[in-house]
Amino acid sequence: FCTWEGGIFLFHILPITELFEINKTSEVFGTTISLLITLAKAYLFLFIPISTRWTLPRLRMDQLLNLGWKSLLPIAL
């Protein structure tokens, strides 16, 4: 269940219509819920990386080199 297709297979195991006990006459409601869940997933997949990039500080190349030579290399030795 680690791929994009994993979510599709998950809904074959546990369909939305059975989760909310929707009968076959109200398939529009089930389709609407499925569409909203898909849009919420897309929003989260976009919002989390964007907010992480905005929040964490950016390191310049010289800062990364100093970190590697002065901190990480002595720890590794």
PQR file with spaces between the fields and no chain letter, atoms N, CA, C, O and H, PARSE charges and radii, in Angstrom:
ATOM       1  N    PHE     1       0.823   -1.195    0.000 -0.4000 1.5000
ATOM       2  CA   PHE     1       0.000    0.000    0.000 -0.0000 2.0000
ATOM       3  C    PHE     1       0.863    1.252    0.000  0.5500 1.7000
ATOM       4  O    PHE     1       0.448    2.286    0.523 -0.5500 1.4000
ATOM       5  N    CYS     2       2.045    1.176   -0.573 -0.4000 1.5000
ATOM       6  CA   CYS     2       2.959    2.309   -0.562 -0.0000 2.0000
ATOM       7  C    CYS     2       2.925    3.086   -1.860  0.5500 1.7000
ATOM       8  O    CYS     2       3.691    4.039   -2.008 -0.5500 1.4000
ATOM       9  H    CYS     2       2.382    0.336   -0.998  0.4000 1.0000
ATOM      10  N    THR     3       2.081    2.729   -2.801 -0.4000 1.5000
ATOM      11  CA   THR     3       2.049    3.411   -4.085 -0.0000 2.0000
ATOM      12  C    THR     3       0.719    4.141   -4.244  0.5500 1.7000
ATOM      13  O    THR     3      -0.164    4.048   -3.391 -0.5500 1.4000
ATOM      14  H    THR     3       1.458    1.955   -2.680  0.4000 1.0000
ATOM      15  N    TRP     4       0.595    4.862   -5.343 -0.4000 1.5000
ATOM      16  CA   TRP     4      -0.655    5.553   -5.634 -0.0000 2.0000
ATOM      17  C    TRP     4      -1.781    4.552   -5.831  0.5500 1.7000
ATOM      18  O    TRP     4      -2.932    4.814   -5.483 -0.5500 1.4000
ATOM      19  H    TRP     4       1.313    4.937   -6.036  0.4000 1.0000
ATOM      20  N    GLU     5      -1.424    3.378   -6.405 -0.4000 1.5000
ATOM      21  CA   GLU     5      -2.444    2.362   -6.651 -0.0000 2.0000
ATOM      22  C    GLU     5      -2.905    1.708   -5.357  0.5500 1.7000
ATOM      23  O    GLU     5      -3.968    1.088   -5.332 -0.5500 1.4000
ATOM      24  H    GLU     5      -0.488    3.166   -6.687  0.4000 1.0000
ATOM      25  N    GLY     6      -2.135    1.830   -4.287 -0.4000 1.5000
ATOM      26  CA   GLY     6      -2.512    1.219   -3.020 -0.0000 2.0000
ATOM      27  C    GLY     6      -3.827    1.753   -2.502  0.5500 1.7000
ATOM      28  O    GLY     6      -4.622    1.001   -1.938 -0.5500 1.4000
ATOM      29  H    GLY     6      -1.272    2.333   -4.308  0.4000 1.0000
ATOM      30  N    GLY     7      -4.071    3.040   -2.684 -0.4000 1.5000
ATOM      31  CA   GLY     7      -5.338    3.609   -2.247 -0.0000 2.0000
ATOM      32  C    GLY     7      -6.507    3.080   -3.038  0.5500 1.7000
ATOM      33  O    GLY     7      -7.606    2.932   -2.505 -0.5500 1.4000
ATOM      34  H    GLY     7      -3.425    3.651   -3.142  0.4000 1.0000
ATOM      35  N    ILE     8      -6.279    2.788   -4.324 -0.4000 1.5000
ATOM      36  CA   ILE     8      -7.352    2.243   -5.155 -0.0000 2.0000
ATOM      37  C    ILE     8      -7.711    0.846   -4.661  0.5500 1.7000
ATOM      38  O    ILE     8      -8.890    0.510   -4.541 -0.5500 1.4000
ATOM      39  H    ILE     8      -5.385    2.908   -4.757  0.4000 1.0000
ATOM      40  N    PHE     9      -6.698    0.034   -4.374 -0.4000 1.5000
ATOM      41  CA   PHE     9      -6.972   -1.308   -3.886 -0.0000 2.0000
ATOM      42  C    PHE     9      -7.618   -1.273   -2.504  0.5500 1.7000
ATOM      43  O    PHE     9      -8.414   -2.152   -2.170 -0.5500 1.4000
ATOM      44  H    PHE     9      -5.741    0.307   -4.471  0.4000 1.0000
ATOM      45  N    LEU    10      -7.287   -0.277   -1.707 -0.4000 1.5000
ATOM      46  CA   LEU    10      -7.885   -0.155   -0.383 -0.0000 2.0000
ATOM      47  C    LEU    10      -9.385    0.065   -0.487  0.5500 1.7000
ATOM      48  O    LEU    10     -10.152   -0.475    0.310 -0.5500 1.4000
ATOM      49  H    LEU    10      -6.641    0.437   -1.978  0.4000 1.0000
ATOM      50  N    PHE    11      -9.811    0.866   -1.477 -0.4000 1.5000
ATOM      51  CA   PHE    11     -11.238    1.124   -1.621 -0.0000 2.0000
ATOM      52  C    PHE    11     -11.966   -0.066   -2.220  0.5500 1.7000
ATOM      53  O    PHE    11     -13.186   -0.160   -2.091 -0.5500 1.4000
ATOM      54  H    PHE    11      -9.188    1.304   -2.125  0.4000 1.0000
ATOM      55  N    HIS    12     -11.247   -0.987   -2.879 -0.4000 1.5000
ATOM      56  CA   HIS    12     -11.901   -2.217   -3.315 -0.0000 2.0000
ATOM      57  C    HIS    12     -12.133   -3.140   -2.128  0.5500 1.7000
ATOM      58  O    HIS    12     -13.106   -3.895   -2.109 -0.5500 1.4000
ATOM      59  H    HIS    12     -10.256   -0.910   -2.985  0.4000 1.0000
ATOM      60  N    ILE    13     -11.251   -3.086   -1.142 -0.4000 1.5000
ATOM      61  CA   ILE    13     -11.436   -3.902    0.049 -0.0000 2.0000
ATOM      62  C    ILE    13     -12.527   -3.309    0.931  0.5500 1.7000
ATOM      63  O    ILE    13     -13.398   -4.031    1.417 -0.5500 1.4000
ATOM      64  H    ILE    13     -10.462   -2.473   -1.157  0.4000 1.0000
ATOM      65  N    LEU    14     -12.482   -1.999    1.138 -0.4000 1.5000
ATOM      66  CA   LEU    14     -13.449   -1.314    1.990 -0.0000 2.0000
ATOM      67  C    LEU    14     -14.063   -0.160    1.202  0.5500 1.7000
ATOM      68  O    LEU    14     -13.577    0.968    1.283 -0.5500 1.4000
ATOM      69  H    LEU    14     -11.775   -1.413    0.743  0.4000 1.0000
ATOM      70  N    PRO    15     -15.122   -0.425    0.445 -0.5600 1.5000
ATOM      71  CA   PRO    15     -15.703    0.651   -0.371  0.2800 2.0000
ATOM      72  C    PRO    15     -16.327    1.746    0.492  0.5500 1.7000
ATOM      73  O    PRO    15     -16.785    1.500    1.608 -0.5500 1.4000
ATOM      74  N    ILE    16     -16.331    2.929   -0.044 -0.4000 1.5000
ATOM      75  CA   ILE    16     -16.912    4.081    0.644 -0.0000 2.0000
ATOM      76  C    ILE    16     -18.395    3.850    0.913  0.5500 1.7000
ATOM      77  O    ILE    16     -18.907    4.257    1.956 -0.5500 1.4000
ATOM      78  H    ILE    16     -15.959    3.128   -0.951  0.4000 1.0000
ATOM      79  N    THR    17     -19.089    3.197   -0.026 -0.4000 1.5000
ATOM      80  CA   THR    17     -20.531    3.022    0.143 -0.0000 2.0000
ATOM      81  C    THR    17     -20.842    2.143    1.346  0.5500 1.7000
ATOM      82  O    THR    17     -21.834    2.372    2.037 -0.5500 1.4000
ATOM      83  H    THR    17     -18.673    2.867   -0.873  0.4000 1.0000
ATOM      84  N    GLU    18     -20.009    1.140    1.605 -0.4000 1.5000
ATOM      85  CA   GLU    18     -20.242    0.307    2.771 -0.0000 2.0000
ATOM      86  C    GLU    18     -19.803    1.000    4.053  0.5500 1.7000
ATOM      87  O    GLU    18     -20.364    0.760    5.122 -0.5500 1.4000
ATOM      88  H    GLU    18     -19.203    0.954    1.043  0.4000 1.0000
ATOM      89  N    LEU    19     -18.792    1.864    3.937 -0.4000 1.5000
ATOM      90  CA   LEU    19     -18.304    2.567    5.116 -0.0000 2.0000
ATOM      91  C    LEU    19     -19.381    3.490    5.697  0.5500 1.7000
ATOM      92  O    LEU    19     -19.560    3.561    6.913 -0.5500 1.4000
ATOM      93  H    LEU    19     -18.336    2.059    3.068  0.4000 1.0000
ATOM      94  N    PHE    20     -20.089    4.189    4.817 -0.4000 1.5000
ATOM      95  CA   PHE    20     -21.131    5.100    5.255 -0.0000 2.0000
ATOM      96  C    PHE    20     -22.530    4.490    5.149  0.5500 1.7000
ATOM      97  O    PHE    20     -23.522    5.196    5.326 -0.5500 1.4000
ATOM      98  H    PHE    20     -19.944    4.131    3.829  0.4000 1.0000
ATOM      99  N    GLU    21     -22.621    3.206    4.866 -0.4000 1.5000
ATOM     100  CA   GLU    21     -23.877    2.469    4.739 -0.0000 2.0000
ATOM     101  C    GLU    21     -24.820    3.157    3.750  0.5500 1.7000
ATOM     102  O    GLU    21     -25.980    3.430    4.061 -0.5500 1.4000
ATOM     103  H    GLU    21     -21.815    2.632    4.722  0.4000 1.0000
ATOM     104  N    ILE    22     -24.303    3.425    2.571 -0.4000 1.5000
ATOM     105  CA   ILE    22     -25.087    4.070    1.527 -0.0000 2.0000
ATOM     106  C    ILE    22     -25.655    2.974    0.629  0.5500 1.7000
ATOM     107  O    ILE    22     -24.929    2.081    0.194 -0.5500 1.4000
ATOM     108  H    ILE    22     -23.361    3.203    2.319  0.4000 1.0000
ATOM     109  N    ASN    23     -26.949    3.047    0.358 -0.4000 1.5000
ATOM     110  CA   ASN    23     -27.533    2.057   -0.536 -0.0000 2.0000
ATOM     111  C    ASN    23     -27.273    2.447   -1.979  0.5500 1.7000
ATOM     112  O    ASN    23     -26.768    3.535   -2.254 -0.5500 1.4000
ATOM     113  H    ASN    23     -27.539    3.772    0.712  0.4000 1.0000
ATOM     114  N    LYS    24     -27.616    1.565   -2.895 -0.4000 1.5000
ATOM     115  CA   LYS    24     -27.291    1.777   -4.311 -0.0000 2.0000
ATOM     116  C    LYS    24     -28.055    2.933   -4.933  0.5500 1.7000
ATOM     117  O    LYS    24     -27.642    3.441   -5.975 -0.5500 1.4000
ATOM     118  H    LYS    24     -28.026    0.681   -2.672  0.4000 1.0000
ATOM     119  N    THR    25     -29.150    3.362   -4.331 -0.4000 1.5000
ATOM     120  CA   THR    25     -29.924    4.451   -4.924 -0.0000 2.0000
ATOM     121  C    THR    25     -29.251    5.806   -4.732  0.5500 1.7000
ATOM     122  O    THR    25     -29.540    6.746   -5.473 -0.5500 1.4000
ATOM     123  H    THR    25     -29.485    2.950   -3.484  0.4000 1.0000
ATOM     124  N    SER    26     -28.375    5.920   -3.768 -0.4000 1.5000
ATOM     125  CA   SER    26     -27.719    7.209   -3.541 -0.0000 2.0000
ATOM     126  C    SER    26     -26.243    7.130   -3.908  0.5500 1.7000
ATOM     127  O    SER    26     -25.379    7.472   -3.100 -0.5500 1.4000
ATOM     128  H    SER    26     -28.140    5.157   -3.166  0.4000 1.0000
ATOM     129  N    GLU    27     -25.959    6.685   -5.111 -0.4000 1.5000
ATOM     130  CA   GLU    27     -24.571    6.588   -5.565 -0.0000 2.0000
ATOM     131  C    GLU    27     -23.945    7.954   -5.806  0.5500 1.7000
ATOM     132  O    GLU    27     -22.722    8.092   -5.788 -0.5500 1.4000
ATOM     133  H    GLU    27     -26.661    6.408   -5.768  0.4000 1.0000
ATOM     134  N    VAL    28     -24.773    8.952   -6.029 -0.4000 1.5000
ATOM     135  CA   VAL    28     -24.251   10.306   -6.220 -0.0000 2.0000
ATOM     136  C    VAL    28     -23.543   10.778   -4.958  0.5500 1.7000
ATOM     137  O    VAL    28     -22.491   11.413   -5.026 -0.5500 1.4000
ATOM     138  H    VAL    28     -25.766    8.840   -6.043  0.4000 1.0000
ATOM     139  N    PHE    29     -24.124   10.464   -3.812 -0.4000 1.5000
ATOM     140  CA   PHE    29     -23.511   10.845   -2.538 -0.0000 2.0000
ATOM     141  C    PHE    29     -22.169   10.146   -2.361  0.5500 1.7000
ATOM     142  O    PHE    29     -21.200   10.767   -1.925 -0.5500 1.4000
ATOM     143  H    PHE    29     -24.978    9.947   -3.756  0.4000 1.0000
ATOM     144  N    GLY    30     -22.107    8.861   -2.696 -0.4000 1.5000
ATOM     145  CA   GLY    30     -20.851    8.112   -2.598 -0.0000 2.0000
ATOM     146  C    GLY    30     -19.799    8.654   -3.540  0.5500 1.7000
ATOM     147  O    GLY    30     -18.627    8.744   -3.174 -0.5500 1.4000
ATOM     148  H    GLY    30     -22.895    8.357   -3.051  0.4000 1.0000
ATOM     149  N    THR    31     -20.201    9.017   -4.751 -0.4000 1.5000
ATOM     150  CA   THR    31     -19.264    9.597   -5.712 -0.0000 2.0000
ATOM     151  C    THR    31     -18.759   10.942   -5.233  0.5500 1.7000
ATOM     152  O    THR    31     -17.580   11.256   -5.391 -0.5500 1.4000
ATOM     153  H    THR    31     -21.153    8.944   -5.048  0.4000 1.0000
ATOM     154  N    THR    32     -19.642   11.742   -4.648 -0.4000 1.5000
ATOM     155  CA   THR    32     -19.243   13.051   -4.124 -0.0000 2.0000
ATOM     156  C    THR    32     -18.238   12.895   -2.985  0.5500 1.7000
ATOM     157  O    THR    32     -17.251   13.627   -2.925 -0.5500 1.4000
ATOM     158  H    THR    32     -20.601   11.487   -4.519  0.4000 1.0000
ATOM     159  N    ILE    33     -18.484   11.949   -2.085 -0.4000 1.5000
ATOM     160  CA   ILE    33     -17.557   11.725   -0.981 -0.0000 2.0000
ATOM     161  C    ILE    33     -16.206   11.242   -1.509  0.5500 1.7000
ATOM     162  O    ILE    33     -15.158   11.682   -1.034 -0.5500 1.4000
ATOM     163  H    ILE    33     -19.286   11.354   -2.134  0.4000 1.0000
ATOM     164  N    SER    34     -16.231   10.336   -2.493 -0.4000 1.5000
ATOM     165  CA   SER    34     -14.976    9.854   -3.069 -0.0000 2.0000
ATOM     166  C    SER    34     -14.197   10.981   -3.724  0.5500 1.7000
ATOM     167  O    SER    34     -12.974   11.049   -3.608 -0.5500 1.4000
ATOM     168  H    SER    34     -17.081    9.979   -2.879  0.4000 1.0000
ATOM     169  N    LEU    35     -14.905   11.862   -4.411 -0.4000 1.5000
ATOM     170  CA   LEU    35     -14.246   13.003   -5.047 -0.0000 2.0000
ATOM     171  C    LEU    35     -13.660   13.945   -4.004  0.5500 1.7000
ATOM     172  O    LEU    35     -12.550   14.445   -4.182 -0.5500 1.4000
ATOM     173  H    LEU    35     -15.899   11.808   -4.505  0.4000 1.0000
ATOM     174  N    LEU    36     -14.384   14.194   -2.924 -0.4000 1.5000
ATOM     175  CA   LEU    36     -13.870   15.073   -1.867 -0.0000 2.0000
ATOM     176  C    LEU    36     -12.658   14.455   -1.168  0.5500 1.7000
ATOM     177  O    LEU    36     -11.717   15.171   -0.824 -0.5500 1.4000
ATOM     178  H    LEU    36     -15.286   13.787   -2.779  0.4000 1.0000
ATOM     179  N    ILE    37     -12.668   13.160   -0.958 -0.4000 1.5000
ATOM     180  CA   ILE    37     -11.516   12.498   -0.344 -0.0000 2.0000
ATOM     181  C    ILE    37     -10.302   12.595   -1.256  0.5500 1.7000
ATOM     182  O    ILE    37      -9.191   12.840   -0.787 -0.5500 1.4000
ATOM     183  H    ILE    37     -13.432   12.579   -1.238  0.4000 1.0000
ATOM     184  N    THR    38     -10.507   12.403   -2.561 -0.4000 1.5000
ATOM     185  CA   THR    38      -9.403   12.520   -3.509 -0.0000 2.0000
ATOM     186  C    THR    38      -8.833   13.932   -3.529  0.5500 1.7000
ATOM     187  O    THR    38      -7.615   14.109   -3.558 -0.5500 1.4000
ATOM     188  H    THR    38     -11.410   12.204   -2.942  0.4000 1.0000
ATOM     189  N    LEU    39      -9.696   14.930   -3.513 -0.4000 1.5000
ATOM     190  CA   LEU    39      -9.221   16.315   -3.491 -0.0000 2.0000
ATOM     191  C    LEU    39      -8.502   16.642   -2.186  0.5500 1.7000
ATOM     192  O    LEU    39      -7.525   17.391   -2.189 -0.5500 1.4000
ATOM     193  H    LEU    39     -10.685   14.787   -3.489  0.4000 1.0000
ATOM     194  N    ALA    40      -8.976   16.087   -1.071 -0.4000 1.5000
ATOM     195  CA   ALA    40      -8.298   16.312    0.211 -0.0000 2.0000
ATOM     196  C    ALA    40      -6.906   15.684    0.206  0.5500 1.7000
ATOM     197  O    ALA    40      -5.958   16.281    0.715 -0.5500 1.4000
ATOM     198  H    ALA    40      -9.770   15.479   -1.069  0.4000 1.0000
ATOM     199  N    LYS    41      -6.777   14.490   -0.362 -0.4000 1.5000
ATOM     200  CA   LYS    41      -5.461   13.855   -0.464 -0.0000 2.0000
ATOM     201  C    LYS    41      -4.524   14.678   -1.338  0.5500 1.7000
ATOM     202  O    LYS    41      -3.357   14.869   -0.997 -0.5500 1.4000
ATOM     203  H    LYS    41      -7.547   14.006   -0.776  0.4000 1.0000
ATOM     204  N    ALA    42      -5.036   15.166   -2.467 -0.4000 1.5000
ATOM     205  CA   ALA    42      -4.204   15.986   -3.352 -0.0000 2.0000
ATOM     206  C    ALA    42      -3.765   17.261   -2.649  0.5500 1.7000
ATOM     207  O    ALA    42      -2.617   17.684   -2.789 -0.5500 1.4000
ATOM     208  H    ALA    42      -5.984   15.011   -2.745  0.4000 1.0000
ATOM     209  N    TYR    43      -4.663   17.870   -1.898 -0.4000 1.5000
ATOM     210  CA   TYR    43      -4.329   19.086   -1.149 -0.0000 2.0000
ATOM     211  C    TYR    43      -3.231   18.802   -0.130  0.5500 1.7000
ATOM     212  O    TYR    43      -2.283   19.579   -0.006 -0.5500 1.4000
ATOM     213  H    TYR    43      -5.595   17.526   -1.784  0.4000 1.0000
ATOM     214  N    LEU    44      -3.353   17.687    0.606 -0.4000 1.5000
ATOM     215  CA   LEU    44      -2.340   17.363    1.612 -0.0000 2.0000
ATOM     216  C    LEU    44      -0.994   17.040    0.972  0.5500 1.7000
ATOM     217  O    LEU    44       0.052   17.442    1.483 -0.5500 1.4000
ATOM     218  H    LEU    44      -4.123   17.056    0.506  0.4000 1.0000
ATOM     219  N    PHE    45      -1.019   16.312   -0.150 -0.4000 1.5000
ATOM     220  CA   PHE    45       0.237   15.993   -0.830 -0.0000 2.0000
ATOM     221  C    PHE    45       0.918   17.247   -1.360  0.5500 1.7000
ATOM     222  O    PHE    45       2.136   17.246   -1.542 -0.5500 1.4000
ATOM     223  H    PHE    45      -1.869   15.986   -0.565  0.4000 1.0000
ATOM     224  N    LEU    46       0.179   18.302   -1.609 -0.4000 1.5000
ATOM     225  CA   LEU    46       0.787   19.556   -2.040 -0.0000 2.0000
ATOM     226  C    LEU    46       1.114   20.467   -0.868  0.5500 1.7000
ATOM     227  O    LEU    46       2.151   21.130   -0.870 -0.5500 1.4000
ATOM     228  H    LEU    46      -0.810   18.303   -1.462  0.4000 1.0000
ATOM     229  N    PHE    47       0.245   20.508    0.132 -0.4000 1.5000
ATOM     230  CA   PHE    47       0.403   21.455    1.230 -0.0000 2.0000
ATOM     231  C    PHE    47       1.567   21.093    2.144  0.5500 1.7000
ATOM     232  O    PHE    47       2.290   21.986    2.586 -0.5500 1.4000
ATOM     233  H    PHE    47      -0.598   19.970    0.134  0.4000 1.0000
ATOM     234  N    ILE    48       1.767   19.827    2.437 -0.4000 1.5000
ATOM     235  CA   ILE    48       2.820   19.417    3.372 -0.0000 2.0000
ATOM     236  C    ILE    48       4.218   19.769    2.846  0.5500 1.7000
ATOM     237  O    ILE    48       4.995   20.366    3.590 -0.5500 1.4000
ATOM     238  H    ILE    48       1.180   19.101    2.078  0.4000 1.0000
ATOM     239  N    PRO    49       4.576   19.426    1.594 -0.5600 1.5000
ATOM     240  CA   PRO    49       5.920   19.841    1.137  0.2800 2.0000
ATOM     241  C    PRO    49       6.089   21.359    1.025  0.5500 1.7000
ATOM     242  O    PRO    49       7.156   21.892    1.331 -0.5500 1.4000
ATOM     243  N    ILE    50       5.044   22.044    0.591 -0.4000 1.5000
ATOM     244  CA   ILE    50       5.153   23.500    0.455 -0.0000 2.0000
ATOM     245  C    ILE    50       5.329   24.158    1.820  0.5500 1.7000
ATOM     246  O    ILE    50       6.169   25.044    1.975 -0.5500 1.4000
ATOM     247  H    ILE    50       4.178   21.611    0.343  0.4000 1.0000
ATOM     248  N    SER    51       4.548   23.737    2.805 -0.4000 1.5000
ATOM     249  CA   SER    51       4.678   24.340    4.134 -0.0000 2.0000
ATOM     250  C    SER    51       6.008   23.970    4.792  0.5500 1.7000
ATOM     251  O    SER    51       6.578   24.776    5.528 -0.5500 1.4000
ATOM     252  H    SER    51       3.866   23.017    2.679  0.4000 1.0000
ATOM     253  N    THR    52       6.501   22.768    4.533 -0.4000 1.5000
ATOM     254  CA   THR    52       7.815   22.384    5.055 -0.0000 2.0000
ATOM     255  C    THR    52       8.903   23.260    4.452  0.5500 1.7000
ATOM     256  O    THR    52       9.805   23.710    5.158 -0.5500 1.4000
ATOM     257  H    THR    52       6.038   22.114    3.935  0.4000 1.0000
ATOM     258  N    ARG    53       8.820   23.499    3.161 -0.4000 1.5000
ATOM     259  CA   ARG    53       9.829   24.327    2.511 -0.0000 2.0000
ATOM     260  C    ARG    53       9.779   25.772    2.995  0.5500 1.7000
ATOM     261  O    ARG    53      10.815   26.428    3.107 -0.5500 1.4000
ATOM     262  H    ARG    53       8.087   23.132    2.588  0.4000 1.0000
ATOM     263  N    TRP    54       8.593   26.263    3.279 -0.4000 1.5000
ATOM     264  CA   TRP    54       8.471   27.626    3.782 -0.0000 2.0000
ATOM     265  C    TRP    54       8.954   27.743    5.226  0.5500 1.7000
ATOM     266  O    TRP    54       9.440   28.801    5.626 -0.5500 1.4000
ATOM     267  H    TRP    54       7.751   25.731    3.188  0.4000 1.0000
ATOM     268  N    THR    55       8.829   26.686    6.006 -0.4000 1.5000
ATOM     269  CA   THR    55       9.108   26.758    7.431 -0.0000 2.0000
ATOM     270  C    THR    55      10.585   26.554    7.748  0.5500 1.7000
ATOM     271  O    THR    55      11.158   27.314    8.529 -0.5500 1.4000
ATOM     272  H    THR    55       8.434   25.827    5.681  0.4000 1.0000
ATOM     273  N    LEU    56      11.203   25.548    7.159 -0.4000 1.5000
ATOM     274  CA   LEU    56      12.587   25.217    7.492 -0.0000 2.0000
ATOM     275  C    LEU    56      13.552   26.210    6.854  0.5500 1.7000
ATOM     276  O    LEU    56      13.288   26.714    5.763 -0.5500 1.4000
ATOM     277  H    LEU    56      10.737   24.931    6.525  0.4000 1.0000
ATOM     278  N    PRO    57      14.664   26.494    7.521 -0.5600 1.5000
ATOM     279  CA   PRO    57      15.629   27.434    6.948  0.2800 2.0000
ATOM     280  C    PRO    57      16.379   26.809    5.776  0.5500 1.7000
ATOM     281  O    PRO    57      16.605   25.599    5.731 -0.5500 1.4000
ATOM     282  N    ARG    58      16.751   27.651    4.848 -0.4000 1.5000
ATOM     283  CA   ARG    58      17.526   27.172    3.703 -0.0000 2.0000
ATOM     284  C    ARG    58      19.012   27.312    4.024  0.5500 1.7000
ATOM     285  O    ARG    58      19.445   28.306    4.608 -0.5500 1.4000
ATOM     286  H    ARG    58      16.567   28.633    4.885  0.4000 1.0000
ATOM     287  N    LEU    59      19.774   26.310    3.637 -0.4000 1.5000
ATOM     288  CA   LEU    59      21.210   26.324    3.882 -0.0000 2.0000
ATOM     289  C    LEU    59      21.951   26.627    2.580  0.5500 1.7000
ATOM     290  O    LEU    59      21.643   26.071    1.526 -0.5500 1.4000
ATOM     291  H    LEU    59      19.422   25.503    3.163  0.4000 1.0000
ATOM     292  N    ARG    60      22.919   27.508    2.679 -0.4000 1.5000
ATOM     293  CA   ARG    60      23.760   27.794    1.528 -0.0000 2.0000
ATOM     294  C    ARG    60      24.796   26.697    1.371  0.5500 1.7000
ATOM     295  O    ARG    60      24.987   25.874    2.266 -0.5500 1.4000
ATOM     296  H    ARG    60      23.169   27.960    3.536  0.4000 1.0000
ATOM     297  N    MET    61      25.465   26.692    0.224 -0.4000 1.5000
ATOM     298  CA   MET    61      26.448   25.646   -0.057 -0.0000 2.0000
ATOM     299  C    MET    61      27.618   25.701    0.925  0.5500 1.7000
ATOM     300  O    MET    61      28.100   24.658    1.367 -0.5500 1.4000
ATOM     301  H    MET    61      25.311   27.360   -0.503  0.4000 1.0000
ATOM     302  N    ASP    62      28.081   26.913    1.272 -0.4000 1.5000
ATOM     303  CA   ASP    62      29.208   27.010    2.214 -0.0000 2.0000
ATOM     304  C    ASP    62      28.800   26.550    3.615  0.5500 1.7000
ATOM     305  O    ASP    62      29.629   26.007    4.346 -0.5500 1.4000
ATOM     306  H    ASP    62      27.689   27.760    0.913  0.4000 1.0000
ATOM     307  N    GLN    63      27.546   26.756    3.998 -0.4000 1.5000
ATOM     308  CA   GLN    63      27.079   26.261    5.292 -0.0000 2.0000
ATOM     309  C    GLN    63      27.035   24.733    5.313  0.5500 1.7000
ATOM     310  O    GLN    63      27.369   24.117    6.325 -0.5500 1.4000
ATOM     311  H    GLN    63      26.873   27.197    3.405  0.4000 1.0000
ATOM     312  N    LEU    64      26.630   24.128    4.212 -0.4000 1.5000
ATOM     313  CA   LEU    64      26.613   22.672    4.135 -0.0000 2.0000
ATOM     314  C    LEU    64      28.022   22.094    4.180  0.5500 1.7000
ATOM     315  O    LEU    64      28.255   21.065    4.814 -0.5500 1.4000
ATOM     316  H    LEU    64      26.359   24.629    3.390  0.4000 1.0000
ATOM     317  N    LEU    65      28.968   22.760    3.505 -0.4000 1.5000
ATOM     318  CA   LEU    65      30.353   22.282    3.531 -0.0000 2.0000
ATOM     319  C    LEU    65      30.941   22.406    4.933  0.5500 1.7000
ATOM     320  O    LEU    65      31.625   21.495    5.399 -0.5500 1.4000
ATOM     321  H    LEU    65      28.779   23.597    2.990  0.4000 1.0000
ATOM     322  N    ASN    66      30.683   23.518    5.605 -0.4000 1.5000
ATOM     323  CA   ASN    66      31.162   23.669    6.983 -0.0000 2.0000
ATOM     324  C    ASN    66      30.562   22.610    7.903  0.5500 1.7000
ATOM     325  O    ASN    66      31.254   22.060    8.760 -0.5500 1.4000
ATOM     326  H    ASN    66      30.128   24.258    5.226  0.4000 1.0000
ATOM     327  N    LEU    67      29.301   22.332    7.728 -0.4000 1.5000
ATOM     328  CA   LEU    67      28.663   21.298    8.528 -0.0000 2.0000
ATOM     329  C    LEU    67      29.328   19.948    8.285  0.5500 1.7000
ATOM     330  O    LEU    67      29.593   19.201    9.227 -0.5500 1.4000
ATOM     331  H    LEU    67      28.738   22.779    7.033  0.4000 1.0000
ATOM     332  N    GLY    68      29.595   19.642    7.031 -0.4000 1.5000
ATOM     333  CA   GLY    68      30.212   18.359    6.709 -0.0000 2.0000
ATOM     334  C    GLY    68      31.620   18.231    7.256  0.5500 1.7000
ATOM     335  O    GLY    68      31.958   17.212    7.858 -0.5500 1.4000
ATOM     336  H    GLY    68      29.380   20.249    6.266  0.4000 1.0000
ATOM     337  N    TRP    69      32.456   19.256    7.055 -0.4000 1.5000
ATOM     338  CA   TRP    69      33.861   19.159    7.460 -0.0000 2.0000
ATOM     339  C    TRP    69      34.057   19.328    8.958  0.5500 1.7000
ATOM     340  O    TRP    69      34.879   18.636    9.559 -0.5500 1.4000
ATOM     341  H    TRP    69      32.182   20.084    6.566  0.4000 1.0000
ATOM     342  N    LYS    70      33.306   20.248    9.569 -0.4000 1.5000
ATOM     343  CA   LYS    70      33.556   20.574   10.973 -0.0000 2.0000
ATOM     344  C    LYS    70      32.734   19.730   11.947  0.5500 1.7000
ATOM     345  O    LYS    70      33.127   19.586   13.104 -0.5500 1.4000
ATOM     346  H    LYS    70      32.638   20.810    9.081  0.4000 1.0000
ATOM     347  N    SER    71      31.628   19.182   11.518 -0.4000 1.5000
ATOM     348  CA   SER    71      30.775   18.441   12.446 -0.0000 2.0000
ATOM     349  C    SER    71      30.642   16.969   12.099  0.5500 1.7000
ATOM     350  O    SER    71      30.899   16.100   12.932 -0.5500 1.4000
ATOM     351  H    SER    71      31.309   19.299   10.578  0.4000 1.0000
ATOM     352  N    LEU    72      30.236   16.693   10.859 -0.4000 1.5000
ATOM     353  CA   LEU    72      29.929   15.316   10.511 -0.0000 2.0000
ATOM     354  C    LEU    72      31.159   14.441   10.324  0.5500 1.7000
ATOM     355  O    LEU    72      31.150   13.270   10.701 -0.5500 1.4000
ATOM     356  H    LEU    72      30.028   17.399   10.182  0.4000 1.0000
ATOM     357  N    LEU    73      32.218   15.002    9.745 -0.4000 1.5000
ATOM     358  CA   LEU    73      33.435   14.212    9.561 -0.0000 2.0000
ATOM     359  C    LEU    73      34.089   13.806   10.891  0.5500 1.7000
ATOM     360  O    LEU    73      34.466   12.642   11.030 -0.5500 1.4000
ATOM     361  H    LEU    73      32.225   15.954    9.439  0.4000 1.0000
ATOM     362  N    PRO    74      34.242   14.709   11.878 -0.5600 1.5000
ATOM     363  CA   PRO    74      34.778   14.244   13.170  0.2800 2.0000
ATOM     364  C    PRO    74      33.889   13.223   13.869  0.5500 1.7000
ATOM     365  O    PRO    74      34.404   12.342   14.558 -0.5500 1.4000
ATOM     366  N    ILE    75      32.589   13.312   13.717 -0.4000 1.5000
ATOM     367  CA   ILE    75      31.703   12.317   14.306 -0.0000 2.0000
ATOM     368  C    ILE    75      31.916   10.972   13.637  0.5500 1.7000
ATOM     369  O    ILE    75      31.895    9.939   14.307 -0.5500 1.4000
ATOM     370  H    ILE    75      32.170   14.028   13.157  0.4000 1.0000
ATOM     371  N    ALA    76      32.120   10.966   12.330 -0.4000 1.5000
ATOM     372  CA   ALA    76      32.306    9.721   11.594 -0.0000 2.0000
ATOM     373  C    ALA    76      33.648    9.066   11.931  0.5500 1.7000
ATOM     374  O    ALA    76      33.774    7.842   11.882 -0.5500 1.4000
ATOM     375  H    ALA    76      32.137   11.805   11.786  0.4000 1.0000
ATOM     376  N    LEU    77      34.646    9.882   12.271 -0.4000 1.5000
ATOM     377  CA   LEU    77      35.958    9.300   12.600 -0.0000 2.0000
ATOM     378  C    LEU    77      35.941    8.807   14.022  0.5500 1.7000
ATOM     379  O    LEU    77      36.943    8.280   14.505 -0.5500 1.4000
ATOM     380  H    LEU    77      34.544   10.876   12.311  0.4000 1.0000
